[in-house]
């Protein structure tokens, strides 16, 4: 069972040094949590890393290091590979749009993560995005904002 679902903005802090990286690591280690790693999370993480490289916010070496660390975390079980079809995620997301987006303004990819957490029957949703956290709450998930949470 997956207890905690992590948004990309939080999960990526485990593979590249960003503000809150230490806090994310402490949060995960304290709870010995695996990070559910779906195709959605992989896609968004890869794109984010390459966008950071494009914007020259990370070097080619840092990009390679982050990608190697992701592979290591998958092999070690820190990132837990989960198979959910993108079609299933899209269908669940579409069902949430009229209930959630009208109240939160949540963006599509952010809502897709909430939908994925629901599919996995996660009880907690971890993010730093206030609209996404509001969407998670509307869907019955306990929302944790890591900018405000204690490790």
Backbone bond lengths (Angstrom), bond angles and torsions (degrees), N, CA, C in turn:
res aa  C-N    CA-C-N  psi(-1)  N-CA   C-N-CA  omega(-1)  CA-C   N-CA-C  phi
1 X - - - 1.441 - - 1.534 110.51 -
2 X 1.304 116.19 140.33 1.458 122.63 177.47 1.527 107.83 -94.29
3 X 1.321 117.09 119.73 1.465 118.63 179.01 1.526 111.42 -91.65
4 X 1.322 117.25 -40.25 1.460 121.67 -176.21 1.528 110.11 -119.61
5 X 1.308 115.58 133.89 1.458 121.38 173.70 1.526 107.54 -112.09
6 X 1.320 117.09 133.95 1.454 123.00 -176.24 1.521 110.69 -111.89
7 X 1.318 116.13 128.25 1.452 121.60 173.84 1.529 109.40 -66.96
8 X 1.314 116.22 157.73 1.460 121.31 -179.65 1.524 112.16 -56.59
9 X 1.325 116.90 -40.98 1.457 120.23 -179.07 1.511 113.13 -59.40
10 X 1.313 116.92 -26.70 1.462 122.01 177.22 1.532 109.90 -88.71
11 X 1.325 117.74 -48.35 1.462 121.35 -177.01 1.527 112.31 -60.20
12 X 1.322 116.33 -36.98 1.473 118.81 -177.62 1.522 112.16 -65.12
13 X 1.324 116.43 -23.69 1.461 120.67 179.73 1.527 111.80 -68.47
14 X 1.314 116.88 -10.14 1.461 120.78 176.15 1.526 112.00 -86.41
15 X 1.330 117.84 -15.97 1.464 119.82 -177.34 1.520 113.16 -114.23
16 X 1.314 116.78 -10.66 1.465 120.49 177.21 1.523 108.33 -144.29
17 X 1.315 115.74 140.23 1.463 120.55 -177.78 1.523 109.95 -70.98
18 X 1.321 114.61 118.30 1.458 123.24 177.50 1.514 107.25 -140.81
19 X 1.345 116.23 166.27 1.467 116.98 171.72 1.536 108.84 -54.51
20 X 1.266 117.15 140.44 1.472 125.98 -178.63 1.529 114.17 79.56
21 X 1.333 119.50 -1.37 1.466 120.14 -179.87 1.526 111.67 -56.87
22 X 1.316 117.33 -45.55 1.469 120.51 -179.48 1.524 110.66 -63.58
23 X 1.320 116.84 -38.77 1.459 120.77 179.97 1.527 111.35 -66.88
24 X 1.337 116.55 -40.61 1.466 120.57 177.68 1.529 109.68 -63.19
25 X 1.327 116.90 -47.04 1.464 120.75 179.76 1.527 110.81 -59.70
26 X 1.310 118.02 -44.73 1.468 121.16 178.95 1.525 110.97 -62.83
27 X 1.326 117.24 -41.57 1.463 122.29 179.40 1.530 110.41 -60.40
28 X 1.326 116.10 -46.34 1.469 121.50 -177.98 1.525 110.94 -69.14
29 X 1.327 116.78 -45.43 1.468 120.22 -177.62 1.525 112.14 -67.13
30 X 1.311 117.37 -38.05 1.468 120.80 179.92 1.525 110.60 -60.70
31 X 1.309 116.23 -33.82 1.464 121.14 -176.25 1.536 112.26 -102.52
32 X 1.317 117.36 0.92 1.470 123.51 -175.29 1.532 111.50 42.68
33 X 1.322 114.76 53.46 1.455 120.80 -175.98 1.518 112.64 -95.83
34 X 1.330 116.80 134.13 1.464 118.03 166.87 1.528 108.39 -79.48
35 X 1.310 116.32 150.35 1.461 121.67 178.15 1.520 107.46 -97.64
36 X 1.336 118.96 114.65 1.464 120.04 177.71 1.527 109.35 -59.52
37 X 1.314 116.79 125.97 1.469 122.05 -173.75 1.525 108.68 -120.30
38 X 1.321 115.00 89.95 1.462 121.50 179.41 1.523 109.93 -88.37
39 X 1.327 116.68 173.41 1.457 121.19 175.07 1.528 109.90 -59.99
40 X 1.317 117.66 -35.43 1.463 121.39 177.73 1.527 110.77 -61.31
41 X 1.328 117.03 -47.60 1.458 120.59 -179.92 1.529 110.52 -66.25
42 X 1.323 117.12 -40.37 1.463 120.36 178.25 1.526 110.97 -62.07
43 X 1.313 116.28 -46.57 1.457 121.44 -179.71 1.527 111.34 -60.06
44 X 1.316 116.21 -48.59 1.459 119.15 -177.31 1.529 111.80 -69.52
45 X 1.324 117.38 -36.12 1.460 121.25 178.59 1.526 110.74 -65.86
46 X 1.319 116.69 -48.47 1.468 120.90 178.44 1.523 110.72 -58.64
47 X 1.324 116.98 -45.79 1.454 120.01 -178.97 1.531 111.24 -64.67
48 X 1.319 116.84 -40.87 1.463 120.83 178.84 1.519 111.01 -61.81
49 X 1.331 116.57 -45.88 1.469 120.00 179.44 1.527 111.41 -60.56
50 X 1.312 116.25 -43.92 1.468 119.30 -179.70 1.529 111.58 -69.93
51 X 1.320 117.60 -32.97 1.464 120.55 176.01 1.532 110.09 -67.34
52 X 1.318 117.60 -40.15 1.462 121.00 176.12 1.527 110.35 -60.31
53 X 1.326 115.83 -40.89 1.467 120.58 178.23 1.527 110.37 -66.36
54 X 1.295 117.46 -44.55 1.464 121.98 178.62 1.527 110.77 -57.32
55 X 1.334 116.29 -42.64 1.466 121.26 -178.80 1.529 111.90 -80.81
56 X 1.328 116.05 4.85 1.470 123.19 179.28 1.531 113.08 60.55
57 X 1.340 114.73 30.23 1.460 119.93 175.09 1.522 111.03 -87.02
58 X 1.338 115.89 -19.49 1.469 121.40 171.52 1.531 107.69 -135.02
59 X 1.326 115.14 154.17 1.461 121.02 179.77 1.530 110.57 -85.24
60 X 1.315 115.64 169.54 1.461 120.59 175.19 1.524 110.23 -59.03
61 X 1.313 116.03 -38.92 1.472 120.67 178.86 1.534 110.97 -65.17
62 X 1.328 117.42 -42.05 1.461 121.00 178.17 1.532 111.09 -65.62
63 X 1.310 117.05 -38.98 1.467 121.13 176.49 1.521 110.06 -60.02
64 X 1.331 116.75 -49.63 1.469 120.62 179.50 1.526 110.60 -61.98
65 X 1.318 117.44 -40.86 1.459 120.91 178.94 1.519 112.47 -63.20
66 X 1.332 116.43 -42.06 1.465 120.56 178.95 1.521 110.65 -65.40
67 X 1.317 117.47 -41.61 1.464 120.73 179.57 1.533 110.49 -66.77
68 X 1.331 117.10 -39.13 1.473 120.56 176.53 1.524 110.62 -64.96
69 X 1.316 117.02 -40.83 1.462 120.97 178.61 1.528 110.81 -63.98
70 X 1.337 117.43 -39.18 1.473 119.94 175.96 1.525 110.06 -59.73
71 X 1.325 117.09 -44.97 1.472 120.73 179.00 1.519 111.28 -61.60
72 X 1.314 116.44 -43.26 1.468 121.21 178.22 1.522 110.59 -62.60
73 X 1.320 117.29 -42.21 1.457 120.49 -179.69 1.525 111.64 -66.96
74 X 1.318 117.14 -32.07 1.471 120.17 174.28 1.526 110.70 -68.76
75 X 1.329 116.52 -44.95 1.472 120.14 -179.78 1.526 111.87 -65.25
76 X 1.337 116.95 -34.41 1.467 120.38 -176.79 1.529 112.74 -84.23
77 X 1.333 116.97 -12.56 1.454 119.78 -179.25 1.520 114.63 92.90
78 X 1.332 117.77 -2.05 1.475 119.94 176.06 1.530 109.22 -64.81
79 X 1.348 116.39 -42.50 1.453 122.00 167.48 1.522 105.68 -96.03
80 X 1.306 117.14 123.18 1.461 122.68 -177.74 1.518 109.26 -100.90
81 X 1.321 115.63 109.19 1.461 120.39 -178.76 1.523 109.78 -65.68
82 X 1.335 115.37 126.47 1.458 120.45 178.28 1.526 108.83 -126.57
83 X 1.304 115.10 140.55 1.467 120.45 -178.71 1.520 109.87 -102.79
84 X 1.315 114.76 108.51 1.458 121.55 172.96 1.525 105.20 -134.86
85 X 1.303 116.10 130.02 1.462 117.73 -179.09 1.526 110.23 -69.67
86 X 1.312 114.64 146.55 1.462 120.02 177.00 1.529 110.28 -63.51
87 X 1.331 117.05 -30.00 1.470 119.83 176.63 1.529 110.55 -63.46
88 X 1.320 116.17 -42.14 1.475 119.32 179.30 1.529 110.79 -64.73
89 X 1.322 115.72 -41.93 1.465 119.65 178.08 1.525 109.76 -62.75
90 X 1.338 116.88 -43.28 1.468 120.95 179.98 1.530 111.01 -62.59
91 X 1.332 116.92 -42.06 1.472 120.01 179.69 1.524 111.10 -63.64
92 X 1.321 116.43 -44.39 1.471 120.18 178.77 1.528 110.04 -64.42
93 X 1.324 116.76 -40.62 1.465 120.97 178.58 1.523 110.53 -61.09
94 X 1.323 116.52 -45.73 1.469 120.12 179.05 1.527 111.79 -59.26
95 X 1.319 116.61 -35.79 1.466 119.01 179.36 1.528 111.61 -69.48
96 X 1.329 117.05 -24.48 1.466 121.13 -179.14 1.529 113.27 -85.66
97 X 1.329 116.59 -24.80 1.472 120.46 -173.94 1.530 113.07 -51.16
98 X 1.334 119.62 -53.56 1.467 117.82 -176.27 1.531 113.76 -69.10
99 X 1.314 117.32 -20.73 1.464 121.03 -179.03 1.522 112.87 -90.86
100 X 1.327 116.51 -31.09 1.459 120.84 -169.33 1.527 113.03 -111.11
101 X 1.303 116.90 -49.03 1.464 119.59 -173.30 1.521 111.97 -62.43
102 X 1.329 116.64 -39.10 1.461 120.20 179.62 1.533 111.89 -61.59
103 X 1.338 117.07 -25.32 1.473 121.14 -178.43 1.525 113.34 -98.24
104 X 1.345 117.32 -20.54 1.460 119.65 -172.93 1.525 114.31 -121.49
105 X 1.325 117.18 -24.29 1.463 120.06 -173.68 1.514 112.52 73.13
106 X 1.322 117.22 17.45 1.459 123.12 -177.62 1.531 110.86 -58.44
107 X 1.317 116.72 135.55 1.461 122.39 179.23 1.528 110.50 -76.31
108 X 1.324 115.14 160.70 1.468 121.46 -173.43 1.522 112.82 -56.17
109 X 1.336 118.07 -55.09 1.466 119.57 -177.63 1.529 111.15 -61.60
110 X 1.311 117.12 -37.91 1.465 119.94 178.49 1.523 111.03 -64.89
111 X 1.323 116.27 -40.99 1.461 119.98 178.14 1.531 110.87 -68.30
112 X 1.330 116.66 -32.09 1.468 120.06 176.71 1.529 110.73 -62.38
113 X 1.329 117.11 -36.02 1.465 119.74 177.01 1.525 111.11 -67.55
114 X 1.329 117.03 -40.30 1.465 120.28 176.75 1.526 109.58 -62.77
115 X 1.326 116.86 -42.45 1.462 121.02 177.76 1.526 110.94 -61.35
116 X 1.316 116.93 -40.89 1.465 120.73 178.53 1.523 110.46 -63.00
117 X 1.314 116.67 -42.68 1.470 120.11 177.60 1.522 110.64 -60.33
118 X 1.327 116.41 -40.87 1.472 119.74 177.98 1.531 111.03 -64.06
119 X 1.319 116.94 -43.83 1.468 120.81 179.12 1.527 110.05 -58.93
120 X 1.318 116.35 -40.65 1.471 121.51 -179.51 1.526 113.05 -76.89
121 X 1.331 115.85 -6.20 1.465 121.58 -176.94 1.534 111.92 60.11
122 X 1.327 115.16 35.93 1.464 120.38 175.10 1.526 108.41 -66.90
123 X 1.310 115.74 152.40 1.458 119.95 177.90 1.526 111.60 -100.81
124 X 1.335 117.02 -23.17 1.461 122.52 -176.69 1.532 109.97 -124.64
125 X 1.316 114.91 145.27 1.464 121.37 176.08 1.517 107.70 -125.07
126 X 1.339 116.94 125.89 1.460 122.06 -174.60 1.527 109.06 -114.79
127 X 1.322 115.18 125.40 1.460 120.91 -177.59 1.522 108.63 -159.72
128 X 1.322 115.97 179.39 1.460 121.66 170.28 1.530 110.00 -122.90
129 X 1.314 117.18 1.60 1.458 123.48 -176.79 1.530 109.30 -91.61
130 X 1.312 116.88 115.14 1.468 121.29 -174.35 1.532 112.92 -62.92
131 X 1.317 117.84 -40.76 1.473 119.48 179.11 1.524 110.61 -65.90
132 X 1.316 115.76 -40.93 1.464 119.65 179.40 1.524 110.86 -66.00
133 X 1.312 116.95 -39.98 1.459 120.77 177.51 1.527 111.26 -64.47
134 X 1.329 116.65 -38.59 1.469 120.44 176.00 1.528 110.07 -63.55
135 X 1.326 116.68 -40.67 1.470 120.88 177.64 1.529 110.28 -62.63
136 X 1.326 116.69 -43.24 1.460 120.57 179.01 1.529 110.91 -60.76
137 X 1.315 116.88 -42.97 1.472 120.80 178.49 1.530 110.76 -61.26
138 X 1.335 116.61 -43.86 1.467 120.22 178.59 1.527 111.92 -60.58
139 X 1.319 116.09 -25.72 1.469 121.11 179.79 1.526 112.58 -92.85
140 X 1.330 116.55 8.89 1.457 120.30 175.34 1.507 115.54 86.68
141 X 1.326 117.53 12.12 1.460 120.82 179.17 1.526 109.82 -94.09
142 X 1.315 116.13 146.65 1.460 120.12 173.00 1.528 106.37 -78.64
143 X 1.308 116.87 120.66 1.463 121.81 -174.40 1.516 111.18 -98.23
144 X 1.335 116.22 131.61 1.453 122.19 177.90 1.521 108.66 -119.50
145 X 1.324 115.73 118.41 1.458 121.64 175.21 1.516 107.34 -93.04
146 X 1.334 116.65 109.98 1.464 119.30 -175.46 1.514 113.47 -70.09
147 X 1.313 118.21 -13.69 1.472 119.01 173.74 1.528 110.42 -70.79
148 X 1.328 116.24 -26.62 1.468 121.28 -176.66 1.523 113.44 -107.27
149 X 1.311 117.09 -21.55 1.471 121.23 -173.20 1.513 112.25 -73.72
150 X 1.321 114.31 151.33 1.462 120.82 170.49 1.517 106.58 -85.35
151 X 1.326 116.58 144.49 1.469 120.01 -179.05 1.489 109.67 -56.04
